[in-house]
Structures are given as structure tokens and as C-alpha cells.
């Protein structure tokens, strides 16, 4: 779509143009990372102009934050499709969607950049904090459901949640960087094994649930 089409789209459907700009920002971010992303690149990918990108988003930082929030919303929307299943199956879904079988793994590199940039940028740090809280809240929701059903054995739900959440972060770093021989395919398996030990259940139960669901792509 050329710039003229983008201007027409802007006049007739600003919500659609904003959606396209966000989609373009996500695509450029995934390809080039934070440091390599420019407003001009986003505009070109969206088929519009830099001025129109900045019409909807006051700065490059704003569009990047909105793009990452959109990525995260997509992840949780997909995760929510399994909310009616057993707590163990919800954990499996979490692990799989965070690894190579779901939409999140391709964005772990972006979140690594968020963590680093957040040390020096308050806006990015606010995004990081909100993301962390949302992730822990989702984990604790599943833990509390499993505990109430008598499936999980947990002494301190909040601290258990923190350890399980941090385990995913640490494993993702190693998988992205290729450290410790950890591959993307290992990420869900190792996380579910660690989570099972924290929750007092047999790790093989969770791993068999992954296999029963048809592997990491089918959970």
C-alpha cells in the first residue's frame, strides 16, 4: 500500500490505520530490534508517512511501547482460551505458548531489550513492571486454582509465583542467547519441570499432558 492509500485510510478509518501502524511496528521490531527501529521504517512498512505515524503516537518510544503491549495482549488472549481447563493443563498451555510452539518465543529478544532499556528509561521501565505484574498475576491465578482443588501443594502462593515467574525469565534468556545448551524446544519442558517441583506434583504428569495435547504445537 502506498503513501496515498495510507492518507486515504487515515481520513476514512483512523482506527484501522493505527492498527496497521502497530502491526508494522511489531514487524520492524522483530526484524531489527529497538536500536534498529526508526519511525521511517515503521511508516514504510505500514504504507503511510512518518508524520502520520507521529499523528497517532507522539514519539518513537510511544509506538514501541504500544506495539509491545499489543504483542502481550495477543499472548494473553490466546492463553485465556484455556482458562476453563484443569490447572495442570493451564500450566502446560502457559509453558507451550511461551516457548517455540506459541507466539511469545519470537518476542523474548524484544523483552530482553525492554529489561535493559528500562534501567535508563522510565517509560520502558513502567512497561516492564506492568508486564511482570501481569505475568505473575496469571501464574498465581492458576496456582490458587490448583491449590483450591487440592492438586497443588503450596505453602506461600506469592513466593511460589515469584520463583516460577523468574524461572521462565531466566530460561528464556538462556534460550535466546543460546547459553547452557538450552534450545527453544527445551524451554517449555524445563519450565514445567521446575514448576512441578514447586507445586508438589510429578513433572512427568505435566510433560505427559504436553505429549497428549499433540506436542508443543498442539497444546
N, C-alpha and C positions, 0 to 999 in steps of 0.2 A: 504494500500500500504506500503510495507516495505522500509527500507533504500536503498536497492539495486535498487529497482524500482525508488526511488527518485533520485538516482545518474544518472540512465539512462535517466530519464526525464530531468534532469539538462543538460545533454550533448546534447540531441536532441531538447529540447523545453524550453529554459530558460524563455521565457515569460509565458509559462504555469506554470512552477514551481513557478515563482514569484506570479502568480495569486493564486495558491494553498496555498502558504505561507501566503498571505494576508487573504484568506478565513479562514485559520487555526487560524491566529492571532485574527480575529474578533470573532471566536467561543470561543477561550480561554478567551478573554477579557470579553465577555458577561457572561461567567460562573464564572470567578474568579476575575474580576476587574483588575485595574492597578497593585495594590500591590501584587496580587497573580499570576501574569503572568510572566513566565520565558521563555527564548529562548528555553530551552529544551522542555517545554510543547508545544510550537508552532511547533517545529520540529517534535515531536512525532505525533501530530495531522495532520501535513502535510505529514507525511510519508517520512521524509527526515532527515538530520542531523543538529545539531546546527551550524556546520561550514558552511553548505550550506545556512542556513538562514542568517548568517552574511556575506556571499558572496554577497548577494543581498542588505542587509541592514546593515550598518556599526555598528549599536548598537540596543539594545532592544528599546530604545526611538524612533529610526528611523522607526522600523517596526510598533510600536504602532501608531505613527503619520500617517504613510501611511495607516494603517488599518482604522483609524477613518476618514481619507479623503475619503477612498473608501466607507465607510458607508454613508457619507454625499453625495457623488456623486450619489449613488443609490437612495437616497431620492429625490434629485433634478431631476433626470432623470424621476422618477415616477410622480413628480409634474408637469414636463413640458408637460406631456401628456394631461393636461387640459388647456394649455395656450390659446387655441382658444375659450374657453368658456367665458361666461359673467363674469365680475369682481367678482360679488357676488358668483358665482359658484367656481371661483378660490379660494376665501377666504375659502369657505366650504371645498374644497379639501385640502387646507393647514392645516386647523384645524383637519380634519379627519386623514390625513396621519401623523400628529404629535402626534396623540393620539392612542388609542388601536386598531383602525382599520387599521393602517399603519405600515410601518417598523420602524418608528423613536422611538416609545414609548419605545421599549425594550432597546434602546440605551441611554435614558435620564440619566440613572445611570452612564454611562460612561462619559457623558458630565458634570455631577456634579463633577466627579473626575478630569476632564480636568480643570474646573474652579479653583478647589483647588490647583492642582499641578502647574497650570500656575502662581500662586503667587510666586513660587520659582524656576521655570524652564522656561527659556526664549524661548526654542524651543516649549514647550507646550503652552506657552502664545501666541506665534505667531500663532499657530494653532487656539487657541480660538478667537483671534482677527479676523483672516480671516473668521472663521465660522460665527462670529457675523455680520461681514460686508456683507457676502453673504446672510444671513437670512434677514437683514434689506433691502438689495437691492431688494430682491424678494418681500417683503411686499410693499415696496414703488412703485415698478413696477405696482402692482395690484391697489394700491391706486390711482396712477396717471391715470391709465386707467379708473378707475371708476369715477374719478373727471372729466376727459375729456368728458366722456359720459354723465355727469350730474347726475350720480347715487349716488355719494358720495358728502357730503358737508364737505370740509376740508379747514381750514384756513392756516395751516402750515404743509405741507406734511411731511417734515423731522421730526418734533417733534411728529406728529401723528404716524409716522412709529416707532419712538423710543418707544413710550408708548405701542403700540400694540406688538412690539417685546418683550419688557420687561415683558409684561403681560403673554406671553406664558412661558417665563423662570420661572417666579415666580410660576405659576400654576403647571408647570412640577415638580418643586422642591417639592411642597406640595403633588403632586400625588405620586411621587416616595417614599417620606418619610412617606406617609400615614397621613399627617397632615390636620387639619381642616376638617376632614371627606371627603376630596376630593378623589374620586376614578378615575382610568384611564378613566372610561366611562364618567365622568363629564368633563374631560379636554377640549375636543373639544367644548362642549356646553358652558362652562363658557368663553372660549376664544372668541368664535364667538359672544357671548352676549356683552362682553366688546368691541370687535372690532366694532360691530354695533353701539354702543353708540358713539364711537369716530368718526365714519364716517357719523353720522346723518341719519341712516337708522333704520328700525324696526327690532329688534333682531329676532322676530318671522319669518320674511322673510327668514333669513339665516337658522334658525332651521327647517323651513318647507322644505327648499331645501335639507337639510341633510336627512329628512324623505322621501322626494320624490325620492332621489337617492337610497333609499333602506336601510337607516340606515348607521351607521358609517363604516360598511364593504363595502358598495357599492358606496361610493362617489368617 
